[in-house]
């Protein structure tokens, strides 16, 4: 599975409101700071201004960054995932890293920049 696949899967799980499965894609360090309930709360806060749920997630290829100033050893990419509903467009930005044989999410930033 590529880092794009992991980012897309995370977005799809948020669409399905399967926050526990989304949490499973986080690195252990991130899991220590973020719970499935915190993911759910972040999503709810981010879209509180608009009616209806998130209906689609899409990796925005033009916003995939593989080299950035704060890149840490093992980091692969920062991936911007658009999250859209009937009357809104939001996003989540994920930092993905290699952990042994797995690609996991090291950091999450909610909302459009």
N, C-alpha and C positions, 0 to 999 in steps of 0.2 A: 504494500500500500504506500503510495507517495504522500508527500505532505499536502498536496492539493486534495487527494482523496480524504485524508483525515479532516481537513478543514471543511470540505463539502459534507462529510458525514456529521460533523458537529452541527453545522447549520441545519441539516435535515432533521437531526434529533431535536433541535430547538423548535423547529416547525411542528414536529409531532408531540411536543411537550414532554419528551422522555428525558428529563433532566438527569436522572440517575445514569442512563447510558451515555449521555453527553459528558457527565463527570468522569466516567470511566476512561475518556480520551485524554484526561489531564495527567501531566507528570505528577509524581508523588509530592513534590514540593508545592505544586499548585493545589493539589487535593487537600494538603494540610491547611491551606488558607481559604479555600472555597468549598462549600458544600453543595449538593444538588439543590437544596432549598435556596441557597444564595444565588445560584444560576437562575432559578425560577423568579426570585425577587428582582434580580437585575433586568431580566426580560420584561417583567411587569412594569417596572419603573420606566424603562426605556420607551415603552409603547403606551403608557398611561394616557397620553394626550389624544389617542386615536381609538375609535371603536374597532372591535374585531381582533382576531388573532393574527399572528404571523402566518402567511400562507405559502411563502416560497423563500428558498435560500439559494444564493448563487455566488460562487467564487468569482470575483472580479479579476480576471487575468491581468488587466492593465495595472492593477494595484498589488501585484505580487512582487515583493522585494526580497532579493537574496543576498544583498550586501548593504549594511547600514552601520552607522558609527558605534552603536551599543551592542553589536553582535557578540554573543558569548560562545565559547567553545561548545560544539555540538549543535548550535543553532543552524537551521536550514533555511527558514524563510519567515517573513511576516506576510500573512495572507488576510486580505480584506474580503469579508463575506457579507454581501447585501442580504438584508432580511426585509421582506416586503409584505404588506397586507393590502387590503382593499383601498385604504385611504392614507397609507404612510409608506415611507421607505427609511429604514434604519440600517444598522450594520453592527458587526462585531469584527474586531481586528485580533487575529491570533498569531502568536509567536510559536512556531513549531520547531522542535528540536529532536535530535536522534538520541535515544536512550537505549543503549545496547542494540538489540534487533528491532526495537519499536520506535515509531515516530509518534510523539505525544505533544500536547499543548503545554507550553511552559508558562505562557502569560495570555491573559484575556483583557481586552479593552472594549467596553460596551459603548455603542452609540457612534454616530457619524462624527468625524473629526471636525 
